[in-house]
Amino acid sequence: MIEDEMTDGRPSIDFDHHDPHFSAAETYASLRRTCPVAWSDRHGGFWVLSRYEDIANVARNDAVYSSARDEHGHGGIVIPEWSTETSIPIEMDPPEQMIYRRMLNQLFSPTAVQRLQPVVDELVTRTIDAFIERGNADLIDELTGPVPALVTVHVLGVAEHHAKRLQRAVHDVFSAAVGSERSARGAAEMQWVSQLLLEHVRERRVRPGADVLSFLCTQLVDGEPLTDEVIASIAKLIVGGGMDTTTSLTGQTLRFLSAYPDVRRRLVEQPDLLVPATEEFLRVFAPSQSMGRTVVKDATLHGCPVAPGERVLLPWVSANFDESVFERPEEVVLDRPKNRHLSFGIGYHRCVGAHLAKAMFQTMTRQVLSRLPDYEVLEEKVVEYPDRGNQTGLDALPAVFTPGPRVLAEA
Ligand code: HEM
């Protein structure tokens, strides 16, 4: 329940998006109605926005609301902070951010993703082959987790046998509360990820291939090549950004399609519907629920003065359910017109991996619908993330189905 009161002239609420009992739907709906700019003392204090236009305006205003860290490593885009290491380029502001962003735009453009589609097809086919004869599977552990991890290592040029460990590290970081044992394990594993990526960068300098790390080794900034550390940081962001998010979107969608067979039937009968439906699933299931910014110049939000150093929470998921932008936001409308959801963010930092994420999601969903047509999720065995404040998703999604044939010969 939100208790509304004024503290030091601020509309203050008791708000903690990391509380295990936190309900994003209820809390943000109430805030959108009654308190669109609110201050919470939790996690060192931060402003909470909830209306679409406010969230979009702040995300677009990098000059006032920064993604960067200060000289002590404080700031960045996660509330509360879980690291002091700058993630390049997501924790930089333009124009510096754009230097690296232009490189990433080339790597993850619609054309680049189209070229990658046969690899995605093959990896999804192979992943489903591994369990289809059995008639049961945990769709997170055996499909939606492995596929983005395998695609990511392929794109980076990292050996495939590392995919599982990378996937687990990111999953632990994204799914558990900062300070928990699981989050600490994920953070420690992310140190191993940094080391692994650094080793791969050094190797690519000597033996370049047709991969992202090799491409980044050729890039210059002010006439100088990127350092190994900068390339490893960019690669680590691709690992972090690319894996668990798509896992979450696909897992939540497959759970929903099992619960609503009429919607599933529509997608089978009208396969083209999957394209607009992807936007709707992104809107409703927003894997990245919220991100943060730091105020760097005096400003006002709805008449509330905000000061340098203060943090601001941008709940993309609240924007996605804003009644003034989306008609009947609680309903899943597969062909919702003008679906301007903020699940990929907005502005300079809008997700560079959006095309790849959609390609992986659509390929997994299509193959599940065609190869496991009668799959049924065992709802009582579904496990949700223990913490859903920044990222949401599923830990387990067990399902049963009529066994089917493999497509590829066994490796
Ligand atoms: C459904 C899947 C995904 C979701 C929901 C998602 C969400 C987001 C969001 C909300 C942002 C904006 C961050 C901000 O404003 O601070 C972002 C940025 C980013 N994402 Fe994704 N992402 C997904 C998939 C991917 C994939 C597959 C990649 C792999 C390339 C990726 C790489 C990135 C990178 C590198 C950025 C930073 C861009 C920049 O700072 O210019 N993401 N993502």
Residues whose N, C-alpha, C, O or C-beta is under 5 A from the ligand:
A	BS01	HEM	I77 P89 I90 R101 L237 I238 G241 G242 T245 T246 L249 P287 S288 M291 L342 S343 F344 G345 Y348 H349 R350 C351 V352 G353 A354 L356 A357
